Amino acid sequence: MKKLALLAATLLLVGTAWAAEPPLELQGRMEQGGLVIGKAVPGTEAMLDGLKLDMDAEGNFAFGFDRDHGRQARLTLRYPDGSSVERLLDIAPRDWKIQRVEGVPQKFVTPPPEAAAAIARSTKLKNEAREKRAEGSWFRENFIWPVTGPISGVFGSQRYYNGEPRRPHYGVDVAAPTGTEIIAPASGVVTLADMDMYFEGGLVFLDHGQGVTSLMMHMSRIDVKAGDRVQQGDVLGAVGATGRATGPHLHWGLYWRGAWLDPERLVGPMPQGKPSGRN
């Protein structure tokens, strides 16, 4: 993972038995929508605001901050020797844009009663997938764009569909022709692959380890299935305009254990030129 600037944290040592503070690395953005990658002494237990974090055998772990996270978070580390450390993390706020999307079919803005069963099915599948957390640390890879092209929607913006306010936009939209290949931004395990989700249309969940999960929406086709292990750069499917979409594009979302994160923060600037992939 690229090393990004970190904000200051307050350090509290409790009952330390080490001659010095045990080594701890934190890489990422301490901000709303930010993903942070940590590395601690193997065997350490870590908690964020009371939530126990997953940690692999090498001491790698991940956590993130939702779009609306408050100004601070508490990271607690309990080391194998019995000592513990607490860090008060300062979380930088962000300014969110307002985006107005017109021309959305009204059934996706105010779903009719007959859509209730389809929405319930989609919700059930997504909730079941979110309960799974792959045992891996592929989130440490340098993420790449799954599709390249003009960015038509950014993370965190307040969305208005046909003039009606709706939930914020939890992802980045990349415009590309229907059929353009979508590749895995990092390696992981597919936990959901379904072409018939009510709002998302064709949808893939790709868990990069410990619940850090990419969501690919509005796909015209899906080339993977739940349980597949994919490598960075493998084709997941193709761009489409299925579900709640006004034109062909990829919605790339990023999710970690209840927190929506900004995937654009994990990759460099959008490459210029022709959209990626074959179509």
ZIFENHU-V604084 format. One record per pair of residues at least 24 apart in sequence whose ideal C-beta (glycine too) atoms are under 10 Angstrom apart, sorted by sequence separation. I is the first residue (numbers start at 1). J is the second residue. If there is no record, write none. Layout:
# ZIFENHU-V604084
i=<I	I>
j=<J	J>
This chain:
# ZIFENHU-V604084
i=<3	4	5	6	7	37	38	49	50	52	53	65	69	149	150	151	152	184	188	189	195	204	206	208	218	219	2	3	4	5	36	37	38	48	49	66	68	149	150	188	194	195	217	218	250	1	2	4	36	37	48	49	50	63	65	146	148	149	150	186	188	193	195	204	217	218	1	4	7	35	36	37	47	48	49	65	67	145	147	149	195	217	218	35	36	47	48	68	146	147	148	149	186	194	206	217	220	34	35	36	46	47	67	145	147	185	193	218	4	6	34	35	46	47	184	192	193	206	218	4	33	34	45	46	47	149	185	193	194	218	219	248	4	32	33	34	45	46	148	184	190	193	194	204	217	218	219	4	32	33	44	45	147	183	192	193	204	217	218	1	3	25	28	31	32	33	44	45	147	182	190	192	193	202	203	216	217	1	2	24	25	26	28	29	30	32	33	34	43	44	45	146	147	190	191	193	202	216	217	1	23	28	29	32	33	41	43	44	146	147	190	191	202	215	216	217	239	22	26	28	32	36	38	40	43	47	146	182	189	190	191	202	215	216	239	31	32	40	41	42	43	145	146	147	182	189	190	202	214	215	239	32	36	38	40	41	45	46	47	48	144	146	182	189	190	201	202	203	214	215	238	41	44	49	144	145	146	178	180	181	182	184	188	189	190	201	202	203	213	214	215	238	239	44	48	143	144	178	179	182	188	189	201	202	213	214	238	30	143	144	178	179	181	187	188	195	200	201	212	213	235	30	141	142	143	171	177	178	187	188	193	199	200	201	212	213	235	141	142	171	173	186	187	188	193	199	200	201	211	212	213	40	141	170	171	173	186	187	195	197	198	199	200	211	212	215	138	140	141	171	184	186	187	188	190	196	197	198	199	208	210	211	139	140	141	183	184	185	186	187	195	196	197	210	211	212	214	138	139	183	184	185	195	203	205	207	208	211	213	215	26	138	139	183	184	212	214	137	138	183	184	201	203	205	24	101	109	110	136	138	183	184	185	200	101	109	110	136	183	184	214	24	36	99	108	109	134	136	182	183	200	99	108	109	110	134	135	181	182	183	212	22	24	99	104	106	109	134	181	182	21	97	101	104	105	106	110	133	134	181	182	22	34	97	99	100	104	105	109	132	134	181	182	21	22	33	34	96	97	99	100	101	102	103	104	106	108	133	146	179	180	181	182	208	22	30	31	32	33	96	97	98	99	100	101	102	103	132	179	180	220	30	31	32	34	96	97	98	99	100	101	102	104	131	132	146	178	179	180	1	18	22	24	26	30	31	32	33	94	95	96	97	98	99	100	101	102	129	130	177	178	179	10	12	14	17	21	29	30	31	32	94	96	97	98	99	100	101	104	129	130	176	177	178	9	16	18	22	24	26	29	31	32	33	100	128	129	176	177	178	9	10	12	14	17	21	32	128	129	175	176	178	9	16	17	18	29	100	101	126	129	143	174	9	15	16	17	126	15	16	18	98	125	141	185	15	16	101	125	126	138	139	140	141	146	180	182	14	15	16	99	125	138	139	140	147	178	179	180	185	13	14	15	98	99	138	139	146	177	178	180	182	13	14	97	125	126	136	137	138	139	143	177	178	12	13	14	96	97	101	122	125	134	135	136	137	138	139	140	173	175	176	177	12	13	96	121	126	132	134	136	137	139	175	176	11	12	99	122	123	126	129	133	134	135	136	138	139	173	175	176	11	12	62	64	121	122	123	129	130	132	134	135	137	139	174	175	10	11	12	60	61	121	122	123	129	133	134	136	173	174	9	10	11	60	62	121	122	126	130	133	134	173	174	9	10	57	59	61	62	118	119	120	122	125	129	133	134	166	172	173	174	185	9	10	54	56	58	60	118	119	126	132	133	134	171	172	173	8	9	10	54	56	57	60	118	119	125	131	133	171	172	173	186	8	9	54	56	117	118	122	130	132	170	171	172	185	186	7	8	54	55	58	116	169	171	172	185	6	7	54	115	130	161	170	171	6	7	56	115	129	169	170	171	7	161	170	129	146	111	146	67	68	111	144	67	126	143	144	146	170	171	67	108	141	142	146	149	170	171	172	174	107	108	138	141	147	169	170	171	172	138	147	168	170	171	172	136	138	146	167	170	171	172	183	132	138	152	181	182	183	134	152	172	180	181	182	153	174	180	181	129	152	155	180	181	39	128	151	152	153	155	172	176	177	179	180	181	149	150	152	155	176	179	180	37	68	149	175	176	177	179	39	67	125	149	174	176	178	37	67	147	148	174	177	37	67	147	176	35	66	146	156	145	147	155	146	155	156	145	155	35	154	155	156	155	154	155	28	143	27	151	139	139	146	145	145	151	143	150	122	143	145	146	149	33	143	144	145	148	149	32	33	133	143	144	145	147	148	32	133	142	143	144	145	148	149	130	141	142	143	145	148	149	150	129	130	142	145	148	149	130	139	144	148	149	130	147	148	149	126	147	148	146	147	145	146	144	111	108	109	108	33	107	108	1	108	1	105	1	2	104	105	1	2	104	105	1	104	101	103	101	102	103	101	62	62	63	64	61	62	63	64	60	61	62	63	60	62	56	56	54	55	54	53	54	53	54	94	35	37	35	1	66	64	66	69	64	65	66	68	69	64	66	67	68	63	64	66	67	62	63	64	65	66	67	62	64	65	66	67	63	64	65	64	65	63	64	64	54	53	51	51	48	48	35	36	33	35	35	34	36	33	35	32	33	34	35	32	33	34	35	32	33	32	33	35	31	33	34	35	29	33	34	28	29	31	29	28	29	28	4	4	2	2	1	2	2>
j=<27	28	29	30	31	61	62	73	74	76	77	89	93	173	174	175	176	208	212	213	219	228	230	232	242	243	27	28	29	30	61	62	63	73	74	91	93	174	175	213	219	220	242	243	275	27	28	30	62	63	74	75	76	89	91	172	174	175	176	212	214	219	221	230	243	244	28	31	34	62	63	64	74	75	76	92	94	172	174	176	222	244	245	63	64	75	76	96	174	175	176	177	214	222	234	245	248	63	64	65	75	76	96	174	176	214	222	247	34	36	64	65	76	77	214	222	223	236	248	35	64	65	76	77	78	180	216	224	225	249	250	279	36	64	65	66	77	78	180	216	222	225	226	236	249	250	251	37	65	66	77	78	180	216	225	226	237	250	251	35	37	59	62	65	66	67	78	79	181	216	224	226	227	236	237	250	251	36	37	59	60	61	63	64	65	67	68	69	78	79	80	181	182	225	226	228	237	251	252	37	59	64	65	68	69	77	79	80	182	183	226	227	238	251	252	253	275	59	63	65	69	73	75	77	80	84	183	219	226	227	228	239	252	253	276	69	70	78	79	80	81	183	184	185	220	227	228	240	252	253	277	71	75	77	79	80	84	85	86	87	183	185	221	228	229	240	241	242	253	254	277	81	84	89	184	185	186	218	220	221	222	224	228	229	230	241	242	243	253	254	255	278	279	85	89	184	185	219	220	223	229	230	242	243	254	255	279	72	185	186	220	221	223	229	230	237	242	243	254	255	277	73	184	185	186	214	220	221	230	231	236	242	243	244	255	256	278	185	186	215	217	230	231	232	237	243	244	245	255	256	257	85	186	215	216	218	231	232	240	242	243	244	245	256	257	260	184	186	187	217	230	232	233	234	236	242	243	244	245	254	256	257	186	187	188	230	231	232	233	234	242	243	244	257	258	259	261	186	187	231	232	233	243	251	253	255	256	259	261	263	75	187	188	232	233	261	263	187	188	233	234	251	253	255	75	152	160	161	187	189	234	235	236	251	153	161	162	188	235	236	266	77	89	152	161	162	187	189	235	236	253	153	162	163	164	188	189	235	236	237	266	77	79	154	159	161	164	189	236	237	77	153	157	160	161	162	166	189	190	237	238	79	91	154	156	157	161	162	166	189	191	238	239	79	80	91	92	154	155	157	158	159	160	161	162	164	166	191	204	237	238	239	240	266	81	89	90	91	92	155	156	157	158	159	160	161	162	191	238	239	279	90	91	92	94	156	157	158	159	160	161	162	164	191	192	206	238	239	240	62	79	83	85	87	91	92	93	94	155	156	157	158	159	160	161	162	163	190	191	238	239	240	72	74	76	79	83	91	92	93	94	156	158	159	160	161	162	163	166	191	192	238	239	240	72	79	81	85	87	89	92	94	95	96	163	191	192	239	240	241	73	74	76	78	81	85	96	192	193	239	240	242	74	81	82	83	94	165	166	191	194	208	239	75	81	82	83	192	82	83	85	165	192	208	252	83	84	169	193	194	206	207	208	209	214	248	250	83	84	85	168	194	207	208	209	216	247	248	249	254	83	84	85	168	169	208	209	216	247	248	250	252	84	85	168	196	197	207	208	209	210	214	248	249	84	85	86	168	169	173	194	197	206	207	208	209	210	211	212	245	247	248	249	85	86	169	194	199	205	207	209	210	212	248	249	85	86	173	196	197	200	203	207	208	209	210	212	213	247	249	250	86	87	137	139	196	197	198	204	205	207	209	210	212	214	249	250	86	87	88	136	137	197	198	199	205	209	210	212	249	250	86	87	88	137	139	198	199	203	207	210	211	250	251	87	88	135	137	139	140	196	197	198	200	203	207	211	212	244	250	251	252	263	88	89	133	135	137	139	197	198	205	211	212	213	250	251	252	88	89	90	134	136	137	140	198	199	205	211	213	251	252	253	266	89	90	135	137	198	199	203	211	213	251	252	253	266	267	89	90	136	137	140	198	251	253	254	267	89	90	137	198	213	244	253	254	90	91	140	199	213	253	254	255	92	246	255	215	232	198	233	155	156	199	232	156	215	232	233	235	259	260	157	198	231	232	236	239	260	261	262	264	198	199	229	232	238	260	261	262	263	230	239	260	262	263	264	229	231	239	260	263	264	265	276	226	232	246	275	276	277	229	247	267	275	276	277	249	270	276	277	226	249	252	277	278	137	226	249	250	251	253	270	274	275	277	278	279	248	249	251	254	275	278	279	137	168	249	275	276	277	279	140	168	226	250	275	277	279	139	169	249	250	276	279	140	170	250	279	139	170	250	260	250	252	260	252	261	262	252	262	143	262	263	264	264	264	265	139	254	140	264	254	256	263	263	264	270	263	270	243	264	266	267	270	155	265	266	267	270	271	155	156	256	266	267	268	270	271	156	257	266	267	268	269	272	273	255	266	267	268	270	273	274	275	255	256	268	271	274	275	257	266	271	275	276	258	275	276	277	255	276	277	276	277	276	277	276	244	243	244	244	170	244	245	139	246	140	244	141	142	244	245	142	143	245	246	143	246	244	246	245	246	247	246	208	209	210	211	209	210	211	212	209	210	211	212	210	212	209	210	209	210	210	210	211	211	212	262	208	212	212	186	255	254	256	259	255	256	257	259	260	256	258	259	260	256	257	259	260	256	257	258	259	260	261	257	259	260	261	262	259	260	261	261	262	261	262	265	257	257	257	258	257	259	254	256	254	256	259	259	261	259	261	259	260	261	262	260	261	262	263	261	262	262	263	265	262	264	265	266	261	265	266	261	262	265	265	265	266	266	265	266	265	266	266	267	268>
